[in-house]
């Protein structure tokens, strides 16, 4: 998450919406936050269409989105 984002924890994400950048619906970048929304009641909103994680991270730096879900390996 971006340092300026109000959501810092999963508990925060159940109270406030967090806008995340994602590549596409079938990517793990989108699947994990969607699962958390359904299972834990988080309020992650996904902005789809970024070409890859690097582009989504750049969007976060620009302030277009508040965060990006990615794997540890990335």
Jmol script that loads the backbone (N, CA, C; Angstrom):
load data "model"
ATOM      1  N   UNK A   1       0.832  -1.170   0.000  1.00  0.00           N
ATOM      2  CA  UNK A   1       0.000   0.000   0.000  1.00  0.00           C
ATOM      3  C   UNK A   1       0.880   1.238   0.000  1.00  0.00           C
ATOM      4  N   UNK A   2       0.360   2.262  -0.597  1.00  0.00           N
ATOM      5  CA  UNK A   2       1.026   3.555  -0.605  1.00  0.00           C
ATOM      6  C   UNK A   2       1.053   4.105   0.826  1.00  0.00           C
ATOM      7  N   UNK A   3       2.117   4.797   1.188  1.00  0.00           N
ATOM      8  CA  UNK A   3       2.253   5.332   2.548  1.00  0.00           C
ATOM      9  C   UNK A   3       1.109   6.275   2.914  1.00  0.00           C
ATOM     10  N   UNK A   4       0.525   6.935   1.932  1.00  0.00           N
ATOM     11  CA  UNK A   4      -0.560   7.875   2.210  1.00  0.00           C
ATOM     12  C   UNK A   4      -1.939   7.206   2.274  1.00  0.00           C
ATOM     13  N   UNK A   5      -2.020   5.912   1.982  1.00  0.00           N
ATOM     14  CA  UNK A   5      -3.302   5.196   2.011  1.00  0.00           C
ATOM     15  C   UNK A   5      -3.811   5.074   3.437  1.00  0.00           C
ATOM     16  N   UNK A   6      -5.108   5.194   3.614  1.00  0.00           N
ATOM     17  CA  UNK A   6      -5.694   5.079   4.949  1.00  0.00           C
ATOM     18  C   UNK A   6      -5.756   3.631   5.424  1.00  0.00           C
ATOM     19  N   UNK A   7      -5.748   2.688   4.500  1.00  0.00           N
ATOM     20  CA  UNK A   7      -5.807   1.266   4.837  1.00  0.00           C
ATOM     21  C   UNK A   7      -4.385   0.742   5.018  1.00  0.00           C
ATOM     22  N   UNK A   8      -4.113   0.225   6.213  1.00  0.00           N
ATOM     23  CA  UNK A   8      -2.787  -0.318   6.521  1.00  0.00           C
ATOM     24  C   UNK A   8      -2.846  -1.797   6.903  1.00  0.00           C
ATOM     25  N   UNK A   9      -4.003  -2.253   7.376  1.00  0.00           N
ATOM     26  CA  UNK A   9      -4.163  -3.625   7.842  1.00  0.00           C
ATOM     27  C   UNK A   9      -5.428  -4.238   7.242  1.00  0.00           C
ATOM     28  N   UNK A  10      -5.573  -5.551   7.412  1.00  0.00           N
ATOM     29  CA  UNK A  10      -6.796  -6.227   6.958  1.00  0.00           C
ATOM     30  C   UNK A  10      -8.002  -5.658   7.710  1.00  0.00           C
ATOM     31  N   UNK A  11      -7.829  -5.384   9.001  1.00  0.00           N
ATOM     32  CA  UNK A  11      -8.930  -4.792   9.782  1.00  0.00           C
ATOM     33  C   UNK A  11      -9.339  -3.446   9.195  1.00  0.00           C
ATOM     34  N   UNK A  12      -8.360  -2.637   8.802  1.00  0.00           N
ATOM     35  CA  UNK A  12      -8.667  -1.353   8.158  1.00  0.00           C
ATOM     36  C   UNK A  12      -9.455  -1.580   6.873  1.00  0.00           C
ATOM     37  N   UNK A  13      -9.089  -2.607   6.124  1.00  0.00           N
ATOM     38  CA  UNK A  13      -9.714  -2.880   4.827  1.00  0.00           C
ATOM     39  C   UNK A  13     -11.156  -3.362   4.963  1.00  0.00           C
ATOM     40  N   UNK A  14     -11.546  -3.787   6.160  1.00  0.00           N
ATOM     41  CA  UNK A  14     -12.946  -4.159   6.362  1.00  0.00           C
ATOM     42  C   UNK A  14     -13.799  -2.930   6.674  1.00  0.00           C
ATOM     43  N   UNK A  15     -13.150  -1.823   7.008  1.00  0.00           N
ATOM     44  CA  UNK A  15     -13.856  -0.593   7.365  1.00  0.00           C
ATOM     45  C   UNK A  15     -13.835   0.453   6.247  1.00  0.00           C
ATOM     46  N   UNK A  16     -12.741   0.488   5.478  1.00  0.00           N
ATOM     47  CA  UNK A  16     -12.557   1.499   4.435  1.00  0.00           C
ATOM     48  C   UNK A  16     -12.181   0.843   3.117  1.00  0.00           C
ATOM     49  N   UNK A  17     -12.604   1.459   2.034  1.00  0.00           N
ATOM     50  CA  UNK A  17     -12.268   0.958   0.701  1.00  0.00           C
ATOM     51  C   UNK A  17     -10.814   1.298   0.364  1.00  0.00           C
ATOM     52  N   UNK A  18     -10.141   0.345  -0.248  1.00  0.00           N
ATOM     53  CA  UNK A  18      -8.782   0.549  -0.758  1.00  0.00           C
ATOM     54  C   UNK A  18      -8.794   0.232  -2.248  1.00  0.00           C
ATOM     55  N   UNK A  19      -8.245   1.128  -3.043  1.00  0.00           N
ATOM     56  CA  UNK A  19      -8.227   0.944  -4.496  1.00  0.00           C
ATOM     57  C   UNK A  19      -6.882   0.356  -4.889  1.00  0.00           C
ATOM     58  N   UNK A  20      -6.924  -0.826  -5.516  1.00  0.00           N
ATOM     59  CA  UNK A  20      -5.719  -1.546  -5.906  1.00  0.00           C
ATOM     60  C   UNK A  20      -5.612  -1.654  -7.417  1.00  0.00           C
ATOM     61  N   UNK A  21      -4.397  -1.553  -7.935  1.00  0.00           N
ATOM     62  CA  UNK A  21      -4.145  -1.760  -9.351  1.00  0.00           C
ATOM     63  C   UNK A  21      -3.969  -3.240  -9.639  1.00  0.00           C
ATOM     64  N   UNK A  22      -4.475  -3.703 -10.760  1.00  0.00           N
ATOM     65  CA  UNK A  22      -4.383  -5.116 -11.127  1.00  0.00           C
ATOM     66  C   UNK A  22      -4.213  -5.257 -12.631  1.00  0.00           C
ATOM     67  N   UNK A  23      -3.753  -6.431 -13.031  1.00  0.00           N
ATOM     68  CA  UNK A  23      -3.537  -6.679 -14.454  1.00  0.00           C
ATOM     69  C   UNK A  23      -4.804  -7.205 -15.116  1.00  0.00           C
ATOM     70  N   UNK A  24      -5.392  -8.246 -14.563  1.00  0.00           N
ATOM     71  CA  UNK A  24      -6.601  -8.826 -15.126  1.00  0.00           C
ATOM     72  C   UNK A  24      -7.276  -9.737 -14.125  1.00  0.00           C
ATOM     73  N   UNK A  25      -8.521 -10.067 -14.358  1.00  0.00           N
ATOM     74  CA  UNK A  25      -9.325 -10.844 -13.406  1.00  0.00           C
ATOM     75  C   UNK A  25      -8.763 -12.230 -13.095  1.00  0.00           C
ATOM     76  N   UNK A  26      -8.046 -12.846 -14.007  1.00  0.00           N
ATOM     77  CA  UNK A  26      -7.555 -14.202 -13.771  1.00  0.00           C
ATOM     78  C   UNK A  26      -6.157 -14.233 -13.148  1.00  0.00           C
ATOM     79  N   UNK A  27      -5.575 -13.075 -12.902  1.00  0.00           N
ATOM     80  CA  UNK A  27      -4.237 -13.034 -12.302  1.00  0.00           C
ATOM     81  C   UNK A  27      -4.344 -13.127 -10.785  1.00  0.00           C
ATOM     82  N   UNK A  28      -3.301 -13.640 -10.142  1.00  0.00           N
ATOM     83  CA  UNK A  28      -3.299 -13.715  -8.680  1.00  0.00           C
ATOM     84  C   UNK A  28      -3.384 -12.324  -8.061  1.00  0.00           C
ATOM     85  N   UNK A  29      -2.913 -11.333  -8.789  1.00  0.00           N
ATOM     86  CA  UNK A  29      -2.978  -9.943  -8.329  1.00  0.00           C
ATOM     87  C   UNK A  29      -4.433  -9.527  -8.080  1.00  0.00           C
ATOM     88  N   UNK A  30      -5.359 -10.089  -8.835  1.00  0.00           N
ATOM     89  CA  UNK A  30      -6.778  -9.792  -8.665  1.00  0.00           C
ATOM     90  C   UNK A  30      -7.495 -10.849  -7.828  1.00  0.00           C
ATOM     91  N   UNK A  31      -7.060 -12.088  -7.919  1.00  0.00           N
ATOM     92  CA  UNK A  31      -7.742 -13.181  -7.222  1.00  0.00           C
ATOM     93  C   UNK A  31      -7.636 -13.031  -5.705  1.00  0.00           C
ATOM     94  N   UNK A  32      -6.454 -12.724  -5.178  1.00  0.00           N
ATOM     95  CA  UNK A  32      -6.281 -12.628  -3.726  1.00  0.00           C
ATOM     96  C   UNK A  32      -7.153 -11.547  -3.090  1.00  0.00           C
ATOM     97  N   UNK A  33      -7.142 -10.312  -3.599  1.00  0.00           N
ATOM     98  CA  UNK A  33      -8.030  -9.311  -2.988  1.00  0.00           C
ATOM     99  C   UNK A  33      -9.513  -9.660  -3.139  1.00  0.00           C
ATOM    100  N   UNK A  34      -9.885 -10.271  -4.260  1.00  0.00           N
ATOM    101  CA  UNK A  34     -11.277 -10.668  -4.463  1.00  0.00           C
ATOM    102  C   UNK A  34     -11.677 -11.736  -3.454  1.00  0.00           C
ATOM    103  N   UNK A  35     -10.788 -12.698  -3.214  1.00  0.00           N
ATOM    104  CA  UNK A  35     -11.036 -13.729  -2.207  1.00  0.00           C
ATOM    105  C   UNK A  35     -11.212 -13.103  -0.825  1.00  0.00           C
ATOM    106  N   UNK A  36     -10.326 -12.165  -0.488  1.00  0.00           N
ATOM    107  CA  UNK A  36     -10.418 -11.498   0.811  1.00  0.00           C
ATOM    108  C   UNK A  36     -11.735 -10.728   0.939  1.00  0.00           C
ATOM    109  N   UNK A  37     -12.183 -10.117  -0.143  1.00  0.00           N
ATOM    110  CA  UNK A  37     -13.473  -9.419  -0.123  1.00  0.00           C
ATOM    111  C   UNK A  37     -14.602 -10.377   0.222  1.00  0.00           C
ATOM    112  N   UNK A  38     -14.590 -11.555  -0.383  1.00  0.00           N
ATOM    113  CA  UNK A  38     -15.673 -12.521  -0.178  1.00  0.00           C
ATOM    114  C   UNK A  38     -15.560 -13.253   1.155  1.00  0.00           C
ATOM    115  N   UNK A  39     -14.350 -13.573   1.580  1.00  0.00           N
ATOM    116  CA  UNK A  39     -14.167 -14.372   2.795  1.00  0.00           C
ATOM    117  C   UNK A  39     -14.098 -13.545   4.076  1.00  0.00           C
ATOM    118  N   UNK A  40     -13.455 -12.397   4.020  1.00  0.00           N
ATOM    119  CA  UNK A  40     -13.238 -11.605   5.230  1.00  0.00           C
ATOM    120  C   UNK A  40     -14.013 -10.294   5.266  1.00  0.00           C
ATOM    121  N   UNK A  41     -14.666  -9.966   4.153  1.00  0.00           N
ATOM    122  CA  UNK A  41     -15.452  -8.739   4.111  1.00  0.00           C
ATOM    123  C   UNK A  41     -14.628  -7.479   3.899  1.00  0.00           C
ATOM    124  N   UNK A  42     -13.443  -7.634   3.316  1.00  0.00           N
ATOM    125  CA  UNK A  42     -12.643  -6.454   3.002  1.00  0.00           C
ATOM    126  C   UNK A  42     -13.312  -5.671   1.876  1.00  0.00           C
ATOM    127  N   UNK A  43     -12.852  -4.456   1.676  1.00  0.00           N
ATOM    128  CA  UNK A  43     -13.453  -3.577   0.674  1.00  0.00           C
ATOM    129  C   UNK A  43     -12.423  -3.152  -0.360  1.00  0.00           C
ATOM    130  N   UNK A  44     -11.721  -4.142  -0.915  1.00  0.00           N
ATOM    131  CA  UNK A  44     -10.750  -3.829  -1.957  1.00  0.00           C
ATOM    132  C   UNK A  44     -11.481  -3.596  -3.270  1.00  0.00           C
ATOM    133  N   UNK A  45     -11.171  -2.494  -3.933  1.00  0.00           N
ATOM    134  CA  UNK A  45     -11.714  -2.185  -5.257  1.00  0.00           C
ATOM    135  C   UNK A  45     -10.551  -2.323  -6.234  1.00  0.00           C
ATOM    136  N   UNK A  46     -10.762  -3.068  -7.301  1.00  0.00           N
ATOM    137  CA  UNK A  46      -9.697  -3.325  -8.267  1.00  0.00           C
ATOM    138  C   UNK A  46      -9.850  -2.470  -9.512  1.00  0.00           C
ATOM    139  N   UNK A  47      -8.752  -1.877  -9.928  1.00  0.00           N
ATOM    140  CA  UNK A  47      -8.683  -1.150 -11.191  1.00  0.00           C
ATOM    141  C   UNK A  47      -7.877  -2.044 -12.124  1.00  0.00           C
ATOM    142  N   UNK A  48      -8.540  -2.607 -13.117  1.00  0.00           N
ATOM    143  CA  UNK A  48      -7.916  -3.579 -14.023  1.00  0.00           C
ATOM    144  C   UNK A  48      -7.278  -2.900 -15.229  1.00  0.00           C
ATOM    145  N   UNK A  49      -6.397  -3.667 -15.863  1.00  0.00           N
ATOM    146  CA  UNK A  49      -5.882  -3.240 -17.153  1.00  0.00           C
ATOM    147  C   UNK A  49      -4.427  -2.847 -17.190  1.00  0.00           C
ATOM    148  N   UNK A  50      -3.740  -2.884 -16.062  1.00  0.00           N
ATOM    149  CA  UNK A  50      -2.312  -2.578 -16.093  1.00  0.00           C
ATOM    150  C   UNK A  50      -1.573  -3.729 -16.775  1.00  0.00           C
ATOM    151  N   UNK A  51      -0.567  -3.397 -17.566  1.00  0.00           N
ATOM    152  CA  UNK A  51       0.158  -4.403 -18.361  1.00  0.00           C
ATOM    153  C   UNK A  51       0.934  -5.389 -17.494  1.00  0.00           C
ATOM    154  N   UNK A  52       1.305  -4.987 -16.311  1.00  0.00           N
ATOM    155  CA  UNK A  52       2.061  -5.857 -15.426  1.00  0.00           C
ATOM    156  C   UNK A  52       2.218  -5.209 -14.060  1.00  0.00           C
ATOM    157  N   UNK A  53       2.894  -5.927 -13.165  1.00  0.00           N
ATOM    158  CA  UNK A  53       3.084  -5.417 -11.807  1.00  0.00           C
ATOM    159  C   UNK A  53       3.879  -4.121 -11.788  1.00  0.00           C
ATOM    160  N   UNK A  54       4.865  -4.000 -12.655  1.00  0.00           N
ATOM    161  CA  UNK A  54       5.679  -2.779 -12.682  1.00  0.00           C
ATOM    162  C   UNK A  54       4.808  -1.560 -13.001  1.00  0.00           C
ATOM    163  N   UNK A  55       3.896  -1.711 -13.953  1.00  0.00           N
ATOM    164  CA  UNK A  55       3.017  -0.609 -14.320  1.00  0.00           C
ATOM    165  C   UNK A  55       2.052  -0.281 -13.190  1.00  0.00           C
ATOM    166  N   UNK A  56       1.546  -1.312 -12.502  1.00  0.00           N
ATOM    167  CA  UNK A  56       0.631  -1.092 -11.381  1.00  0.00           C
ATOM    168  C   UNK A  56       1.352  -0.419 -10.217  1.00  0.00           C
ATOM    169  N   UNK A  57       2.598  -0.795  -9.972  1.00  0.00           N
ATOM    170  CA  UNK A  57       3.380  -0.154  -8.916  1.00  0.00           C
ATOM    171  C   UNK A  57       3.660   1.311  -9.273  1.00  0.00           C
ATOM    172  N   UNK A  58       3.926   1.586 -10.538  1.00  0.00           N
ATOM    173  CA  UNK A  58       4.133   2.955 -10.983  1.00  0.00           C
ATOM    174  C   UNK A  58       2.849   3.771 -10.803  1.00  0.00           C
ATOM    175  N   UNK A  59       1.706   3.158 -11.081  1.00  0.00           N
ATOM    176  CA  UNK A  59       0.419   3.825 -10.881  1.00  0.00           C
ATOM    177  C   UNK A  59       0.221   4.166  -9.401  1.00  0.00           C
ATOM    178  N   UNK A  60       0.703   3.292  -8.535  1.00  0.00           N
ATOM    179  CA  UNK A  60       0.617   3.559  -7.104  1.00  0.00           C
ATOM    180  C   UNK A  60       1.485   4.767  -6.741  1.00  0.00           C
ATOM    181  N   UNK A  61       2.678   4.818  -7.290  1.00  0.00           N
ATOM    182  CA  UNK A  61       3.563   5.949  -7.026  1.00  0.00           C
ATOM    183  C   UNK A  61       2.975   7.263  -7.539  1.00  0.00           C
ATOM    184  N   UNK A  62       2.247   7.203  -8.639  1.00  0.00           N
ATOM    185  CA  UNK A  62       1.613   8.394  -9.224  1.00  0.00           C
ATOM    186  C   UNK A  62       0.356   8.816  -8.474  1.00  0.00           C
ATOM    187  N   UNK A  63      -0.153   7.937  -7.620  1.00  0.00           N
ATOM    188  CA  UNK A  63      -1.375   8.246  -6.889  1.00  0.00           C
ATOM    189  C   UNK A  63      -2.642   7.823  -7.600  1.00  0.00           C
ATOM    190  N   UNK A  64      -2.516   7.054  -8.691  1.00  0.00           N
ATOM    191  CA  UNK A  64      -3.695   6.577  -9.421  1.00  0.00           C
ATOM    192  C   UNK A  64      -4.444   5.520  -8.615  1.00  0.00           C
ATOM    193  N   UNK A  65      -3.713   4.700  -7.894  1.00  0.00           N
ATOM    194  CA  UNK A  65      -4.277   3.668  -7.020  1.00  0.00           C
ATOM    195  C   UNK A  65      -3.547   3.751  -5.681  1.00  0.00           C
ATOM    196  N   UNK A  66      -4.133   3.115  -4.665  1.00  0.00           N
ATOM    197  CA  UNK A  66      -3.526   3.168  -3.333  1.00  0.00           C
ATOM    198  C   UNK A  66      -2.575   2.011  -3.059  1.00  0.00           C
ATOM    199  N   UNK A  67      -2.704   0.944  -3.832  1.00  0.00           N
ATOM    200  CA  UNK A  67      -1.873  -0.217  -3.579  1.00  0.00           C
ATOM    201  C   UNK A  67      -1.897  -1.202  -4.727  1.00  0.00           C
ATOM    202  N   UNK A  68      -1.164  -2.289  -4.520  1.00  0.00           N
ATOM    203  CA  UNK A  68      -1.043  -3.334  -5.531  1.00  0.00           C
ATOM    204  C   UNK A  68      -0.807  -4.647  -4.807  1.00  0.00           C
ATOM    205  N   UNK A  69      -1.587  -5.646  -5.112  1.00  0.00           N
ATOM    206  CA  UNK A  69      -1.406  -6.978  -4.531  1.00  0.00           C
ATOM    207  C   UNK A  69      -0.460  -7.746  -5.448  1.00  0.00           C
ATOM    208  N   UNK A  70       0.576  -8.293  -4.877  1.00  0.00           N
ATOM    209  CA  UNK A  70       1.519  -9.048  -5.682  1.00  0.00           C
ATOM    210  C   UNK A  70       2.082 -10.207  -4.876  1.00  0.00           C
ATOM    211  N   UNK A  71       2.779 -11.085  -5.510  1.00  0.00           N
ATOM    212  CA  UNK A  71       3.371 -12.217  -4.818  1.00  0.00           C
ATOM    213  C   UNK A  71       4.699 -11.818  -4.185  1.00  0.00           C
ATOM    214  N   UNK A  72       5.137 -12.579  -3.223  1.00  0.00           N
ATOM    215  CA  UNK A  72       6.402 -12.326  -2.539  1.00  0.00           C
ATOM    216  C   UNK A  72       7.555 -12.375  -3.545  1.00  0.00           C
ATOM    217  N   UNK A  73       7.492 -13.301  -4.498  1.00  0.00           N
ATOM    218  CA  UNK A  73       8.562 -13.464  -5.485  1.00  0.00           C
ATOM    219  C   UNK A  73       8.725 -12.248  -6.369  1.00  0.00           C
ATOM    220  N   UNK A  74       7.615 -11.562  -6.666  1.00  0.00           N
ATOM    221  CA  UNK A  74       7.665 -10.399  -7.553  1.00  0.00           C
ATOM    222  C   UNK A  74       8.361  -9.259  -6.863  1.00  0.00           C
TER     223      UNK A  74
END
end "model"
wireframe off; spacefill off
backbone 0.3
color backbone group
